[in-house]
């Protein structure tokens, strides 16, 4: 049995590095970090780190945030201190000092619990890959975690098959 975490981290690393989001959880947990309303209207684009400090470490950076509706941009700007506080609370340190609002479409996968747990695999995952992932995750007791690991494993397998 192989662990899926190293393969998932390796597959995601190049995309996350380009976006400056060293912590993949920000993307995955955006809904929990900022709440349903803001998560539906915004998406983190990238995190630009602050300048290096003489005593070591870095100054807080700038979070580039996509806002899907131009009409919401003023409200998002007004809520910036609360959003920054929530993001910094997620990181556990002062990672973000300010927001840069980008007017761009926000596409969101359907994250409603009933659809997230449906276990729908990517259409291009091979049946053998799906079965292999199911066997590898069969010992996971938590249904939600098992379903999430199966979807991730199937997506990684499908991507490896293409590339």
C-alpha positions, 0 to 999 in steps of 0.5 A, spaced: 500 500 500 502 506 498 500 513 501 497 518 497 499 524 500 506 525 497 503 524 490 498 529 491 503 534 494 508 533 488 502 534 483 500 540 486 506 543 488 508 547 481 501 550 481 501 552 488 508 555 487 506 559 481 500 562 485 504 564 491 500 559 496 505 555 499 499 552 503 494 548 499 489 549 505 488 556 503 484 554 497 481 548 500 479 551 506 477 558 503 469 556 505 471 555 512 476 561 512 471 567 510 464 564 510 459 562 505 457 569 502 465 571 501 467 564 499 461 564 493 463 571 491 471 571 492 477 566 491 484 567 493 489 568 487 496 569 489 499 571 496 505 575 494 510 575 500 512 581 504 519 584 503 525 580 507 526 583 514 534 585 516 533 581 523 530 575 519 523 573 516 519 576 512 514 582 513 506 580 511 504 580 504 499 582 499 493 577 498 490 578 491 483 576 491 478 575 485 472 578 486 467 575 481 462 581 481 464 588 480 458 591 484 461 587 490 468 590 490 466 596 495 463 591 500 469 586 499 474 592 500 470 594 506 471 587 509 478 587 508 480 588 515 476 582 517 478 578 511 485 579 513 484 577 520 481 571 518 486 569 513 492 570 518 488 566 524 488 561 519 496 561 518 497 562 525 501 568 524 501 575 520 502 572 513 497 578 510 497 585 511 493 587 505 488 585 500 489 587 492 482 586 489 482 583 482 475 584 478 475 577 475 470 571 474 470 566 480 469 559 478 467 555 484 466 547 484 459 545 487 461 544 495 455 543 498 456 537 502 451 532 499 454 533 492 461 533 495 460 526 498 457 523 492 463 520 490 463 522 483 470 521 480 473 525 474 470 522 468 477 520 465 479 516 471 480 509 468 476 504 472 482 500 474 485 506 477 478 507 481 478 500 483 485 501 486 484 507 489 478 504 493 482 498 495 487 503 498 482 507 502 478 502 504 481 502 511 479 509 512 473 509 517 471 516 516 466 516 510 467 524 509 475 523 509 475 516 505 470 520 499 475 526 499 481 521 499 478 517 493 476 523 489 483 526 490 486 519 488 482 518 482 484 525 480 491 524 481 491 517 477 487 521 471 492 526 471 498 521 471 494 517 465 494 524 461 501 526 462 
